[in-house]
């Protein structure tokens, strides 16, 4: 059986491999290719989509980068799940990313408070420890399933707008941007830690469960730190992908933990 692709005089191999990847993603999402199933081989994809082996290989590589399939030497690619993956080549809020992935983001706010900055946030934001900030504690969900506990600290100039906003109504970043806050770029750091009592209660897991932690500092276009966030994800709920080349080696920085 052959599957037709959208073709035209300007259709490139990149466009064709993206269409093949989209078709395979749909099969995975609908269960036509369930977890554990073997993906069609490169030869089968070439025959079905009438493309070159290189184009088929690019489509497989895209799915592998997203964590949807596993490729082992000497064995056909195998479907390992439908875990949503967030690329770090672009800067999106949790809500924007979830919607772009076809998922429904949600949130339950536990606290929005004005208090003195914590030592960790002070160091990240370049503040004196006597300065006041706005802190937000929220549970984030995907399709109503708890996936992440979000602890966010905003400098007062940015965070003051949140006292006129219901954080349960949607994206904090979208609201702050509408108020003129310049959330331009972010630096992400990833490590792991064990769930404390708050994490365990909100994520409905045992205390001590291993979590993926994303620590983020968000800057204005002028390089001023505006936000410091510590997001704690349930393993298997979200993956993150980074693509780079030998010519562009600045996308990923490996860092040793601070003593």
HUJO-V216767 format. One record per pair of residues at least 4 apart in sequence whose ideal C-beta (glycine too) atoms are under 8 Angstrom apart, sorted by the first residue. I is the first residue (numbers start at 1). GAP is how many residues later the second one is. Records with the same first field share a line. If there is no record, write none. Layout:
I = GAP, GAP
This chain:
1 = 47
2 = 45, 46, 47, 48
3 = 20, 45, 46
5 = 6, 11, 14, 15, 44, 45, 46
6 = 5, 9, 13
7 = 4
11 = 4, 5
12 = 4
13 = 4, 38, 39, 41, 42, 45
14 = 4, 44
15 = 4
16 = 4, 33, 35, 39
17 = 4, 34, 38, 39, 41, 42, 45
18 = 4, 41, 44
19 = 4, 30
20 = 4, 25, 29, 31, 35, 36, 39
21 = 4, 38, 41, 42
22 = 4
23 = 4, 26
24 = 4, 9, 15, 35, 39
25 = 4, 38, 43
26 = 4, 6
27 = 5, 6
28 = 4, 5, 35, 40, 51, 54
29 = 53
33 = 4, 6, 46
34 = 45
35 = 44, 45, 46, 47
36 = 42, 43, 44
37 = 41, 42
38 = 38, 39, 40, 41
39 = 21, 24, 30, 37, 38, 39, 40
40 = 4, 5, 8
41 = 4, 35
42 = 4, 11, 14, 15, 18
43 = 4, 10
44 = 4
45 = 4, 6, 11, 14, 15
46 = 4, 5, 6, 7, 9, 10
49 = 6, 7
51 = 4, 5
52 = 4
53 = 4
54 = 4
55 = 4
56 = 4
57 = 4
58 = 4
59 = 4
60 = 4, 9, 11, 17
61 = 4
62 = 4
63 = 5, 6, 14
64 = 4, 5, 6, 7, 13
65 = 20, 176, 178
66 = 19, 173, 175
67 = 13, 14, 16, 18, 172, 174
68 = 11, 12, 13, 14, 15, 17
69 = 8, 9, 10, 11
70 = 7, 8, 10
71 = 6, 7
72 = 6
81 = 155
83 = 153, 154, 155, 156
84 = 14, 17, 19, 58, 154, 155
85 = 153, 154, 155, 156
86 = 6, 11, 15, 152, 153, 154, 155
87 = 153, 154, 155, 156
88 = 100, 152, 153, 154, 163
89 = 153, 154, 162
91 = 93, 94, 95
92 = 4, 5, 8
93 = 4, 78, 79, 80, 81
94 = 4, 11, 46, 54, 56, 77, 137
95 = 4, 10, 75, 76, 78, 79
96 = 4, 75, 77, 78
97 = 4
98 = 5, 6, 7, 44
99 = 4, 5, 6
103 = 39, 40
104 = 38, 39, 40
105 = 35, 36, 37, 66
106 = 34, 35, 36, 38
107 = 31, 32, 33, 34, 43, 60, 61
108 = 30, 31, 33, 60
109 = 27, 28, 29, 57, 58, 59
110 = 27, 28, 29, 92
111 = 24, 25, 26
112 = 22, 23, 24, 50, 51, 55
113 = 21, 22
114 = 18, 19, 20, 21, 42, 45
115 = 17, 18, 20
116 = 13, 14, 15, 16, 17
117 = 4, 5, 8, 10, 11, 12, 14, 15, 16, 36
118 = 4, 35
119 = 4, 10
120 = 4, 108, 110
121 = 4, 6, 12, 32, 107
122 = 4, 5, 6, 7, 9
124 = 91, 93, 101, 104
125 = 8, 28, 30, 92, 100, 101, 102, 103
126 = 99
127 = 4, 6, 28
131 = 25
132 = 24
133 = 20, 21, 22, 23, 26
134 = 19, 20, 22, 24, 25, 26, 28, 29
135 = 16, 17, 18, 19
136 = 14, 15, 16, 17, 18, 23, 26, 31, 36
137 = 12, 13, 14, 15, 61
138 = 11, 12, 14, 29
139 = 7, 9, 10, 11, 63, 64
140 = 6, 7, 8, 9, 10, 91
141 = 4, 5, 6
142 = 5, 95, 96
145 = 92
146 = 56, 57, 58, 88
147 = 56, 86, 87, 90, 91
148 = 55, 83, 84, 85, 86, 89, 90
149 = 49, 50, 53, 54, 82, 83
150 = 79, 80, 81
151 = 78, 79, 80, 81
152 = 20, 75, 76, 77, 78
153 = 6, 74, 75, 76
154 = 4, 5, 8, 22, 72, 73
155 = 4, 70, 71, 72
156 = 4
157 = 69
158 = 18, 23, 68, 69
161 = 4, 14, 15, 18, 20
162 = 5, 10, 13, 14
165 = 4, 7, 10
167 = 5
170 = 4, 5
171 = 4
172 = 4
173 = 4, 10
174 = 4
175 = 4
176 = 5, 7
177 = 4, 6
181 = 45
182 = 38, 39, 40, 44
183 = 35, 37, 43, 44
184 = 34, 35, 36, 37
185 = 33, 34, 36
186 = 30, 31, 32, 33
187 = 29, 30, 32
188 = 26, 27, 28, 52
189 = 25, 26, 27, 66
190 = 22, 23, 24, 25, 50
191 = 22, 24, 66
192 = 18, 19, 20, 21
193 = 17, 18, 20, 39
194 = 13, 14, 15, 16, 17
195 = 4, 5, 8, 10, 11, 12, 13, 14, 15, 16, 37
196 = 4, 11
197 = 4, 10
198 = 4
199 = 4, 6, 8, 10, 12, 33
200 = 4, 5, 6, 7, 8, 9
203 = 6, 8, 29, 31
205 = 4, 29
209 = 25
210 = 25
211 = 21, 22, 23, 24
212 = 20, 21, 22, 23, 26
213 = 17, 18, 19, 20
214 = 15, 16, 17, 19, 26
215 = 13, 14, 15, 16
216 = 11, 12, 13, 14, 15
217 = 8, 10, 11
218 = 7, 8, 9, 10, 11
219 = 4, 5, 6, 7
220 = 4, 6
233 = 4, 5
242 = 9, 10
243 = 8
244 = 4, 5, 6, 7, 8
245 = 4
